[in-house]
Amino acid sequence: MNTLRPGSSGDEVKLLQSRLAELGFPPGKIDGDFGPGTEAAVRGFQYSRMLLADGIVGPRTLAALGMVSDSTLPSAIPQVTVEKTCVMFPFTPRRNIEKHLPTVLQGLVEAGLEDKPMVLMALATIRAETEGFEPISEGKSQWNTSPGGKPFDRYDRRTDIGNSQPGDGERYRGRGFIQLTGKANYRQHGQAIGLGDGLVNNPELANDPLIAARLMCSFIKAKERAIKEALMEYDLRHARRLVNGGSHGLDRFTDCYQRGQALLKDI
């Protein structure tokens, strides 16, 4: 079945309406028109199944309704070309995009983050964190190093990110496409991508392009539901905060997301 949304019409909408009614979510008249009553019924069903309550009946909602067996979301990956990415990254050397885009897209596929909102989220995050489209290490700044202090000493006692002793700040400073920071994140996401404690023991691995792409995707995947809820409301500030913890790079993030929104078709 096709994805159904407000404004859709036809026999597939009739089937949807009938199924909703069968499950105790009456949409009103079974007329094949996806109007407000059907949308309200869809949202009610989605809430009841802990799905993203966006009122759109895509593969995951159709599968939960028992109307399809495959819940795989449509992939936006084939649309993401070097040319389009260059438009989203207007100040980035093309050679960096040509070199690293395939690796980033591979990471998104492996993590099951192929739908348009999450693809744009990942690319916009790279634009905000590492605009050069290559993995890098965090530099010293007033935010991570105290006046006259050792590099990254402001991170040393950040127990909220797993640091607990002098040297942890520099050892587990931001790295990669997403600037992964803190011993706890290095451990959690290193293990999630199959490195065990390898990343904790050798933090520089976070700048290996393939590992950096997988770490970024693991970090975003862990917050997928909350991110999608923010994007559903087009609250880009909150979506950015879910990854960054603040609004650093929000202007670049927003510009990239909006450019991508116009370039990639809804599917």
N, C-alpha and C positions, 0 to 999 in steps of 0.2 A: 504493500500500500504506500501511497504518497504521504508525505508530511501534510497534516491538516491543521489549519489555523483560522482565526476569525476572518470571514470573507470567503472561505472555501465553500464549495457547493457540489452537489451531485450524489451519486449512489454511495460512494465511500463515506460521505458525511452521514447518510442515512444509517449505514451499518454502524458507524461510531455512535450515533444517537441511540440506536437500539441496544447496543452493548452497554452503554452507560446506564440506560434505564434498567436493564437486567441486573446490573450490579448495585442498584439502589441509588443512583445519581441521575435522577430524571432531568433531561435537558429541555423539557417542554415538548412542543409538537415535533414529531418525527417527520421533518419536511425536507431534509437534505441541505438546509442552509445553516452554516456555522455562524450563528448569531450570539447575542449576549447570554441567552439561556444555556446554550451548548458550552460556551466558554466557561461559565460559572460551574457547570457540571464537571467539565474537564479539570478545572482547578481543584474542585472538591475531591475528585478522584486522586489527583496527583498528591494533594496533601495527605490523603489517607494512606498512600503507598510510599510516603517519604521521598517522592520525586520532586524535581525542580518544578514548582508550581507556576509555570509561565503561560499556561493556557494554550500551548502549542502541542499538538499530538504528533510527536516524532517517534523514532524507533523504540526508545525506552518506554514511553507511555503506551505505544501500541503493543509492545511485548507484555507489559504489565496488565493490559486489558485482555490479553490472550488472543489478539488479532493477528500477530505475526510471531515468528519464532526467533528472528534475528534482531537483536537490540543494538547492533552496531550503528553509531552515529555517522551521518554522511561526512566524508572527508573533504576538507578544504585544501589539503596538501597539494593536489595537482595544480591548483590555481597559483600557488606561491612560487613565482619565478624570480630569477635574479633581477630582471627589469622592474618588476613590481616592488621588490624589496628595496631596490635603490631609490624608488620614489618615497618609500616609507622611511628611508635613512638618507636624507638629502646631503648630509655632511660627511658621509662615510665613504672611504675608498672602495670603489667597486671590486677591486681585487680581493679585499677581505670578505666581502659578501660571497663572491664566487667560490672562495676557498672554504668558508665555514657554513654556508647555508645548507648544503646537503647533509652535513653532520647534525645540525640543529633539527632539520626536518625528520631525519632518521630517529632522533631521540623522541620527538613528539609522537611519531608512529608507535614506537616501542612502548611509550607510556600511555597510549590510548587517548592522546590529546589532539585529535585530528579535526575536531569540529571548529568552525570559524571563530567563535568567541575565544576559545582557548589558544588557538594558533595566534590570533592577534594579541592575546594577553602575553604570550611568550615573547613574541617579537617586540612588542612595546616595552616589555621589561628589559630586554637586551638594550634597546635604544636608551632607556633611562639609566641603566647601570653601566654599560660598556659600549658607548655609541660607536666605537671603532669596529664593532662586530668581530671581536676576537677576545679570547679569555685573557684577563689581566689580573694583577695583584693590586689590592687597595694601597693607595699612597698615604703618607702621613698627613694629618690635618689637625686642626684644633679640636675636632670631634673625637679623635681617637688617641691623641697624644697630649699630655699635659705640658705646660710651659717648662722647658728645661728638663722634661722627663724622658724616660726611655721610650723608644718607638712603640706606639700602640698600648701604652700603659693604662690608658683609660678603659681598655677592654679586659685587663688582667683579672679583675674581680667581678666580672659580669656573670654572676651565677645563673642569671636567666638564660644565658646561651651556653652554659656549661663550663665557663672558664672559672678557675679557682686559685691560680697562683701566678707569681711573676713569670713572664715569658709566654703565658697562654695567649695574651692579646696579639703579640706579633706572630706567634706560631699559627694561630687560627684566625688570622685577619681575613678580610674579604678576598675571595679569589673566584676566577671563572667568569662565565657569562653573566651570572646572577649575583656575584659577589657574596658567595656563601661565607658566613661569618660565625665563629664560635665552635668550641669543641663538640658541643651537643649536636649541632647541625652536621658537622663533619662525620660524627659517628652514625647518626640516624640515616643520613642520606647516602653515606658511603656503604652502609650495610644494605640499604634498599636497592642499590644498583649492583650488588654482588661483590663488593670489595672487602666485606668483613670489617676488620679494624685497619685495613690497609691505608685508608685515607687519614685516619687519626695518626697513624705512625709515619705517614709520608704526606703531609698536607699539600705539598707542591703538585701532587697528582691532580689537584682540582683545576689546574691550568692546562692539563692535557685536553685538547679540543673535544675528543669523543667523551671523555669523562665529564668535562665541564657541561656539555650538552645534556648528558644523562642526569647530572646533579640538578641542573636547572629544572628539567622536566619532573624529577622526583619532588622537588620543593613545591612546584606549582601544583602537581597532582595531589599532594597532601592537603591542599587548600582548595581543591577544585570546586566543591559544592558552594563554599562561601564566596569564592570568586564569581561563580556563575550567577549567584543571587545578586551580587553587586552589579555585574554587567547587565543583568536583566533590567535593572532600574537605571542603567547607564550612569551609575555612580562610579566614575573612573577614579576619583580621589580615594574612595574606600577600597576599590580593587587594588590600587597601588599600595595602599597602607597594609593590606593583607600580606603583601610580599616584602615590602621595605620596612614596615613598622612606622613609617612616617610619610612625608610627601616629597622627599628628595627626588628630583628628576621628574616631577609630575608634569611639567610643561612638555618635556620631550616624550614622556609616556603618552600623554593625551594626543599630541600631534601625530605620533606614529599610529596609535589606535584609530584615530579618525581618518587618516590617509588610507589605512588598510580596510577600514569599513567601507569606504567608497570603491576601493579597487577589487575586493573579493565579492563574488556573488553569494547571496544567501542560497543555501541548498537544503 
